[in-house]
Amino acid sequence: MNQRWQTIAPARKRVVMWGAADQGRVNAPILRALGCEIVALVDDTRDRPSPCAGVPLLAGMAGLEAWLAPHAVADLGFMKS
């Protein structure tokens, strides 16, 4: 039996996800199964390790704004876990 989430077709495949704690660890494999690439994680908790190898963990809104500056925002999907 297919899970309902498996029928979702994301509008954007490159995703920035806010939340790197437990729910972020749960959502990451689902996003990947949908064909998405997690390009950055954002979390307010300082010194938290990234739960996704090779994916930068940004420190809060300031970290996100600095990271977004050189990127094409229109090509990114955003998710809060």
C-alpha positions, 0 to 999 in steps of 0.5 A: 500500500502506498503512503499518501505522501508518495503521491505528492509532486513537489513544485521545487526540488531544491529545498531549504528546511527550517528545523534540524531536530527530530522532525527534521530528521523525519522529514529529510528522508521523505523529501529525498524519496520525493526527489528533493535535494535538501540544500540547507537546514536552518535552526535557532539552536546554536551548535546543533550538528546537521542531521544531514551529511553534507548539508549546511546548518544555518544559525537562525534567520540571520544565517538564512539571509546570509546564505540566500544572498548569492542564491536564486530564491525563486528556484528554492522550496521552503519547508518548516518541520 
